[in-house]
Amino acid sequence: MNKAESNSQLLQKVAEVYDWLDLQINNNSNITGKCDACGRCCNFEGPDPDSEQGFDHRLFVTPPEVIYLAAKLGVKSLKPMPTSRCPYNIDGKCSVYKYRFAGCRIFYCKGNRDFQSELSESALKKFKMICEQFKIPYRYVDLATALNV
């Protein structure tokens, strides 16, 4: 298998995980919560005086997710994260919503924490298997670290 075929297969595997996550969330809408599109979850340090309040949490990503985003946006379109706010949140809206990370798909401010945790663990296992299959070192790092490389 050449590099282009391998990359295409990797992107398909990530898309399958995202589709699986979306299905799990849709099938459990009674406990996932509802997104109000407030953008608070995109502010990882907590309240930001220049915007709406933050949520004071972290977003962790895996290499296959970053590879997927880079492939979909183009490597040159990846943005660094110089502040505690996701660089893809533009005017309170996700500018990469279609390609957003697993953690962004799973997290809802008012969702059931146990369900989110279980879904996260399942997704991480899937991403780890992708890393093993494609011989990518598995790292689980916060978004700023992943984007500021």
trRosetta pair geometry for C-beta under 8 A, 3 or more apart (Angstrom, degrees):
i j d omega theta_ij theta_ji phi_ij phi_ji
1 5 4.7 -123 -168 91 90 126
1 6 5.2 113 131 -61 117 87
1 9 7.6 -19 -173 -3 147 142
2 5 5.1 93 55 12 71 103
2 6 7.0 -134 100 -6 35 93
3 6 5.6 -57 -145 38 31 113
3 7 6.1 31 157 -19 67 107
4 7 5.8 -54 -145 37 29 110
4 8 6.3 31 154 -20 63 107
5 8 5.6 -55 -148 37 30 114
5 9 6.3 30 153 -18 64 106
6 9 5.8 -56 -150 37 30 110
6 10 6.4 32 151 -21 65 105
6 134 6.5 128 179 -135 103 101
7 10 5.6 -51 -147 34 33 114
7 11 6.4 32 154 -18 65 104
7 67 7.9 -136 -144 170 87 121
7 71 7.1 164 171 -103 110 138
8 11 5.9 -54 -149 36 30 110
8 12 6.5 32 151 -20 63 106
9 12 5.5 -53 -149 35 34 114
9 13 6.5 37 152 -22 66 102
9 134 7.7 172 95 -88 104 114
10 13 5.7 -52 -151 32 32 112
10 14 6.6 30 152 -16 64 104
10 64 6.4 -143 180 -133 100 98
10 67 6.4 -31 134 116 132 142
10 68 7.8 -139 131 -72 89 81
10 130 6.7 103 -144 -176 78 110
10 134 5.2 45 -94 -88 113 158
11 14 5.8 -53 -149 36 34 110
11 15 6.3 36 151 -20 65 106
11 67 7.6 -124 -80 123 75 98
11 68 5.8 135 -127 -115 72 79
11 71 5.5 -97 -96 92 128 162
12 15 5.5 -54 -147 37 32 114
12 16 6.4 38 151 -24 64 103
13 16 5.6 -51 -151 31 32 115
13 17 6.8 33 150 -18 63 100
13 64 7.1 -68 94 -161 108 143
13 130 4.9 153 128 -115 138 115
13 133 7.4 174 -104 70 168 146
13 134 8.0 -158 35 -33 152 125
14 17 5.7 -51 -154 33 36 111
14 18 6.5 34 149 -16 66 105
14 64 5.0 -173 -84 155 113 108
14 65 6.5 160 -145 -90 126 48
14 67 7.4 -171 -46 78 154 95
14 68 4.2 -133 120 -76 161 139
14 127 7.9 46 -111 -110 80 85
14 130 6.8 80 -68 -142 72 165
15 18 5.6 -54 -148 40 34 112
15 19 6.2 36 152 -20 67 105
15 68 7.4 168 -52 -140 69 129
16 19 5.6 -51 -144 37 31 112
16 20 6.2 35 153 -22 64 105
17 20 5.6 -54 -149 36 31 114
17 21 6.4 34 151 -21 64 104
17 102 6.8 -43 136 -89 116 119
17 123 6.1 101 -179 -145 114 84
17 126 4.8 153 -112 125 117 139
17 127 6.6 67 -131 -65 170 76
17 130 7.5 -71 -36 -39 137 138
18 21 5.6 -50 -147 34 32 113
18 22 6.4 33 154 -19 64 104
18 102 7.0 -126 -94 -88 71 74
18 105 6.6 177 -144 -58 78 162
19 22 5.7 -53 -148 36 31 112
19 23 6.4 33 152 -20 64 106
20 23 5.7 -55 -151 35 30 113
20 24 6.4 31 152 -20 65 104
20 126 7.4 176 63 -99 149 170
21 24 5.7 -54 -148 35 32 110
21 25 6.3 29 155 -17 66 107
21 102 6.0 -168 -77 -138 162 83
21 105 4.8 70 130 120 135 142
21 106 6.5 -80 -164 -67 122 84
21 119 6.8 98 -134 177 86 114
21 123 6.0 30 -83 -93 117 125
22 25 5.8 -56 -147 39 30 111
22 26 6.2 29 155 -17 65 109
22 105 6.5 -82 -71 -163 70 128
23 26 5.8 -56 -143 40 29 109
23 27 6.0 24 159 -15 65 112
24 27 5.9 -60 -143 42 26 108
24 28 6.2 -6 164 8 63 117
24 119 5.9 159 123 -124 145 118
25 28 6.4 -77 -142 53 23 91
25 29 7.1 63 153 -79 60 67
25 32 5.0 87 -156 -114 78 157
25 105 6.7 -133 -31 161 150 88
25 106 7.2 -147 -78 -112 119 47
25 119 7.6 72 -68 -144 80 160
26 29 6.1 -5 -159 -51 34 104
28 31 5.3 -44 165 47 99 97
28 32 5.4 110 102 -38 87 100
28 115 6.4 -175 146 -161 147 142
29 32 5.5 -53 -123 31 37 113
29 34 8.0 48 -170 -79 93 78
31 111 6.9 73 144 -163 60 77
31 112 4.1 -18 174 -5 100 138
31 115 5.0 126 125 -29 124 160
32 108 5.6 92 158 8 74 146
32 111 4.9 -26 -179 -127 41 117
32 112 7.0 -64 -85 22 25 90
32 115 6.7 -112 -87 114 59 143
32 116 7.9 112 -133 -71 66 85
33 108 3.5 176 74 120 122 135
33 109 6.7 -160 156 61 154 54
33 110 4.1 155 -139 83 127 75
33 111 3.4 -107 2 -71 121 67
33 112 7.2 -176 -33 -9 93 60
34 108 6.9 109 39 -165 12 137
34 110 7.1 -10 40 61 63 120
35 108 5.7 -109 -71 -123 73 97
35 109 7.9 109 -119 11 57 91
36 109 7.3 -41 20 34 105 131
37 92 7.4 81 153 146 82 98
37 93 6.8 6 -172 -107 109 78
38 41 7.9 99 72 -2 88 80
38 52 6.2 -138 167 137 90 161
38 92 7.3 -72 173 -166 30 110
38 109 7.3 -2 40 -21 126 151
39 42 5.1 -44 -170 26 71 120
39 43 7.3 62 141 -17 80 96
39 51 7.5 -83 116 162 129 125
39 52 5.9 109 77 49 104 131
39 89 5.6 115 -149 -162 108 131
39 92 4.0 -114 -31 -151 151 68
39 93 7.0 -73 -78 -56 114 30
40 43 6.2 -64 -163 34 43 104
40 52 5.9 -89 -79 118 76 115
40 53 5.7 4 -122 90 110 74
40 54 6.0 142 -165 -148 72 23
40 55 4.6 104 142 -53 94 95
40 109 6.3 49 71 -87 125 135
41 55 5.0 12 -100 -6 47 153
41 57 7.3 -24 -144 51 72 123
41 104 7.4 135 124 -128 128 71
41 107 5.7 154 -151 117 143 126
41 109 6.3 -132 -58 -63 107 89
42 85 6.0 41 135 -160 89 75
42 86 4.2 -89 -161 25 92 116
42 88 7.8 -127 -141 72 125 73
42 89 3.8 92 167 -59 159 149
42 94 7.2 -171 -79 -82 133 84
43 46 7.2 -88 132 56 104 10
43 47 7.8 47 131 -117 142 13
43 48 5.1 -119 -146 -17 141 125
43 51 6.7 -177 -74 85 139 125
43 52 7.5 -166 -7 83 143 74
43 53 7.4 -162 68 139 146 34
43 54 3.1 -112 111 -109 115 96
43 55 6.3 131 69 10 79 72
43 84 6.1 53 -167 116 66 98
43 85 5.1 -21 -105 -101 71 81
43 86 7.7 -101 -64 3 36 78
43 89 7.9 -82 -50 51 69 165
44 54 6.7 -67 26 -169 12 127
44 55 7.4 -25 -108 60 34 86
44 56 7.6 79 174 -123 37 19
44 57 6.2 -87 -141 77 70 50
44 58 5.7 65 -162 -106 119 45
44 59 6.3 -102 -93 2 127 88
44 84 4.9 -137 62 -180 81 86
44 85 7.3 -175 12 -87 79 28
44 86 7.4 100 -26 -45 104 78
44 142 7.8 121 179 -171 158 117
44 143 7.3 -172 -52 41 155 121
44 144 7.8 -136 59 -32 154 110
45 48 7.2 92 67 -71 102 90
45 54 5.8 12 68 129 55 172
45 56 6.7 -10 149 -105 23 61
45 84 3.3 -43 -10 -153 116 162
46 53 7.7 -40 172 -174 54 78
46 54 4.5 132 159 74 9 122
46 55 7.4 -110 -103 67 42 21
46 56 3.8 33 -84 -77 84 97
46 84 7.7 -23 27 143 57 157
47 53 4.7 -38 -107 -136 80 77
47 54 5.4 -136 -60 23 20 87
47 56 7.9 -10 -15 -49 60 102
48 51 4.7 9 92 46 121 91
48 52 7.5 37 55 70 99 36
48 53 7.3 156 26 -133 67 25
48 54 5.3 88 -18 -40 90 107
48 84 7.0 -165 -83 72 114 113
48 85 6.4 29 -84 -63 162 116
51 85 7.1 75 31 -100 152 145
51 92 7.6 175 -164 -78 115 85
52 92 6.9 65 3 -110 127 110
54 84 6.9 -7 -115 122 156 124
54 85 7.8 -120 -99 -88 114 81
55 109 6.6 -127 -116 -109 129 97
57 107 7.7 173 102 -142 155 150
58 142 5.1 -67 -171 -120 117 111
58 143 7.7 -175 -177 7 73 90
59 86 7.3 27 22 -82 151 115
59 101 6.5 108 175 75 120 146
59 103 4.7 160 -147 99 84 146
59 104 6.8 22 -134 -56 134 80
59 107 8.0 -103 -101 0 92 150
59 142 6.7 97 73 -156 52 68
59 143 4.5 23 84 -31 104 122
60 103 6.3 126 51 -57 57 148
60 140 5.3 34 165 170 126 86
60 141 6.4 171 -149 91 83 17
60 142 5.5 -55 -95 -91 68 47
60 143 7.3 -126 -96 -37 21 68
61 65 4.7 -122 -168 80 101 135
61 66 5.8 105 133 -50 131 91
61 101 5.1 -82 -104 -136 108 142
61 102 7.7 142 -122 31 69 88
61 103 6.9 -103 -76 6 69 120
61 140 7.7 177 81 -150 24 54
61 141 6.7 -31 59 68 70 67
61 142 7.8 61 14 -175 78 15
61 143 5.8 77 -7 -92 116 68
61 146 5.1 -35 64 -27 119 168
62 65 5.1 97 57 5 72 105
62 66 7.5 -146 96 -3 38 88
62 102 7.8 19 14 16 105 128
62 124 7.1 153 -55 -130 134 69
62 127 4.2 107 63 161 168 143
62 128 7.6 -113 -136 -62 147 56
62 131 7.1 -107 174 -52 119 121
62 138 6.9 -27 -151 -151 107 74
62 139 7.0 151 -141 75 58 54
62 140 5.9 -24 -88 -99 78 67
63 66 5.8 -59 -146 39 36 108
63 67 6.1 38 157 -21 70 107
63 131 6.3 92 53 -102 116 108
63 136 5.0 -157 100 155 143 129
63 137 7.0 104 -29 75 155 64
63 138 7.1 -129 14 -120 114 36
63 139 6.0 80 -39 41 101 90
64 67 5.5 -54 -144 39 33 114
64 68 6.2 39 154 -25 66 105
64 127 5.4 -158 40 -148 125 89
64 130 4.7 22 -69 110 158 139
64 131 6.5 -120 -33 -63 108 75
64 134 7.6 116 -91 41 106 140
64 136 6.8 138 -60 72 79 158
65 68 5.6 -51 -149 33 30 115
65 69 6.5 29 154 -16 63 104
65 101 5.0 57 180 -127 138 88
65 102 6.3 -100 -95 -6 137 93
65 127 6.9 -22 -32 -125 97 135
66 69 5.7 -51 -147 37 33 110
66 70 6.2 34 154 -19 65 108
66 146 5.2 -143 -83 179 137 121
66 147 7.8 -158 -128 -74 116 61
67 70 5.8 -57 -146 39 28 112
67 71 6.3 29 155 -20 64 108
67 136 7.7 -85 -31 -124 147 157
68 71 5.8 -57 -148 36 27 110
68 72 6.3 18 157 -13 64 111
68 99 6.7 -176 133 -164 97 101
69 72 5.9 -61 -145 41 29 106
69 73 5.9 3 166 3 68 115
69 78 7.0 94 120 -102 106 97
69 96 6.6 31 -141 -179 106 147
69 99 5.4 127 -112 146 70 122
69 101 7.4 -29 -54 -68 129 81
70 73 6.4 -65 -132 51 23 93
70 74 7.4 -58 -179 118 56 12
70 75 4.9 30 -171 -95 106 65
70 78 5.6 -18 -103 -59 85 124
72 96 7.8 112 100 -155 126 104
72 98 7.7 -156 175 100 146 102
72 99 4.5 -176 87 -104 160 148
73 77 4.0 -131 152 88 103 126
73 78 6.4 125 87 -65 133 60
73 96 6.7 -39 -71 -114 124 120
73 99 7.0 -152 -42 70 93 164
74 77 4.4 78 68 3 91 111
75 78 6.1 -32 -167 -4 43 112
78 147 6.5 -163 170 -142 104 85
79 87 3.8 -143 113 123 130 144
79 88 6.7 164 40 -61 130 71
79 147 6.6 -3 90 -171 54 130
80 87 6.8 108 83 -48 35 159
80 147 5.5 147 -135 138 38 98
80 148 5.1 71 -150 -101 96 68
81 85 7.8 -162 -157 79 91 45
81 86 6.9 -41 -120 -129 118 37
81 87 5.2 -131 -96 -23 67 108
81 143 6.0 83 -34 124 168 94
81 144 4.3 -120 88 -113 128 69
81 147 4.6 85 -9 74 101 136
81 148 6.0 -89 44 -48 78 98
82 87 7.8 76 16 -78 72 116
82 148 7.8 122 -76 -98 51 116
84 144 7.9 -45 -114 -65 44 134
85 89 6.1 -99 171 52 98 125
86 89 4.6 90 76 -12 98 103
86 94 7.8 -10 107 -114 142 82
86 143 6.7 -28 -107 135 87 158
87 147 7.0 176 18 166 127 160
88 94 6.0 28 127 -154 102 68
88 95 4.9 -136 -174 50 76 91
88 96 4.5 -44 -164 8 144 110
88 100 7.9 179 109 -103 148 84
89 92 6.7 5 175 -121 100 14
89 93 6.9 152 -156 69 64 24
89 94 6.1 -35 -99 -90 66 53
89 95 7.3 -173 -99 -2 14 88
90 93 6.1 -35 69 65 70 79
90 95 4.6 51 6 -49 118 122
93 97 7.7 -46 168 -48 84 122
94 97 4.2 111 98 -72 115 82
94 100 6.0 -5 177 -80 146 128
94 104 7.2 114 -117 -175 150 141
96 99 4.8 -63 174 62 94 98
96 100 5.7 134 107 -73 85 66
97 100 5.5 -16 -145 -31 32 117
100 104 4.0 -94 164 87 120 141
100 105 6.1 150 98 -52 107 80
101 104 4.8 98 59 6 75 103
101 105 7.2 -138 101 -6 42 88
101 143 7.5 -133 -10 -97 162 110
102 105 5.6 -58 -152 35 35 112
102 106 6.1 25 156 -16 70 111
102 120 7.3 126 134 -125 114 65
102 123 4.6 154 -170 163 145 150
102 124 8.0 176 101 -61 157 60
102 127 7.3 -108 -18 -48 153 133
103 106 5.8 -59 -140 40 30 107
103 107 5.8 18 168 -16 68 115
103 120 7.0 40 -102 -117 73 108
104 107 6.5 -55 -128 37 23 102
106 116 5.3 118 157 -147 103 83
106 119 5.1 174 -131 104 119 124
106 120 5.6 132 145 -70 171 82
106 123 7.0 -120 -56 -5 136 151
107 111 7.0 -171 -166 34 37 136
107 116 6.2 66 -98 -147 54 135
108 111 3.4 97 63 -34 102 117
108 116 7.5 -151 29 -82 75 125
111 115 6.7 -104 161 70 102 114
111 116 5.5 101 111 -53 124 119
112 115 4.0 60 89 13 112 114
112 116 6.6 171 89 -13 57 85
113 116 5.6 -56 -145 39 32 113
113 117 6.1 34 156 -22 66 107
114 117 5.7 -54 -147 35 30 112
114 118 6.4 28 156 -16 65 106
115 118 5.9 -56 -147 38 29 108
115 119 6.2 26 156 -16 65 111
116 119 5.8 -59 -145 40 28 110
116 120 6.2 33 155 -23 64 107
117 120 5.7 -53 -147 34 29 114
117 121 6.5 29 155 -18 63 105
118 121 5.8 -54 -150 35 31 111
118 122 6.5 30 153 -17 64 106
119 122 5.7 -54 -148 37 32 112
119 123 6.3 32 154 -18 65 107
120 123 5.8 -57 -147 38 29 110
120 124 6.3 31 155 -21 65 106
121 124 5.7 -53 -146 34 30 112
121 125 6.7 35 154 -21 62 102
122 125 5.8 -52 -155 31 32 113
122 126 6.7 31 149 -17 63 105
123 126 5.6 -56 -154 36 36 113
123 127 6.4 32 151 -16 69 105
124 127 5.6 -54 -144 39 35 109
124 128 6.2 39 154 -22 67 104
124 140 6.9 12 -138 -102 118 134
125 128 5.7 -53 -147 35 30 113
125 129 6.5 32 153 -19 63 104
126 129 5.7 -53 -151 34 32 112
126 130 6.7 35 149 -21 63 102
127 130 5.4 -48 -150 32 37 115
127 131 6.5 43 149 -21 65 100
127 138 7.7 124 124 -134 87 102
128 131 5.5 -49 -152 33 35 115
128 132 6.5 35 150 -18 65 103
128 138 5.2 31 -128 -125 76 146
129 132 5.6 -51 -148 37 35 112
129 133 6.2 37 153 -22 66 106
130 133 5.6 -53 -145 36 31 112
130 134 6.2 -1 165 9 66 112
130 136 7.5 -10 122 39 77 124
131 134 6.6 -75 -141 53 22 88
131 135 7.9 -12 167 169 55 1
131 136 4.4 -101 -141 73 72 91
131 137 7.0 -45 -170 110 120 12
131 138 4.1 118 115 -77 167 87
132 135 7.5 21 -172 -75 28 40
132 138 7.5 -7 -48 -47 72 120
141 145 4.3 -99 164 86 122 129
141 146 5.2 150 88 -55 111 88
142 145 5.1 90 61 9 76 105
142 146 7.2 -151 95 -6 37 92
143 146 5.6 -60 -147 39 33 111
143 147 6.0 15 163 -8 70 113
144 147 6.2 -66 -141 45 26 100
144 148 5.6 9 168 -9 66 122
145 148 6.3 -64 -129 44 20 100
145 149 7.4 48 161 -55 54 87
146 149 6.8 -38 -174 -18 28 111
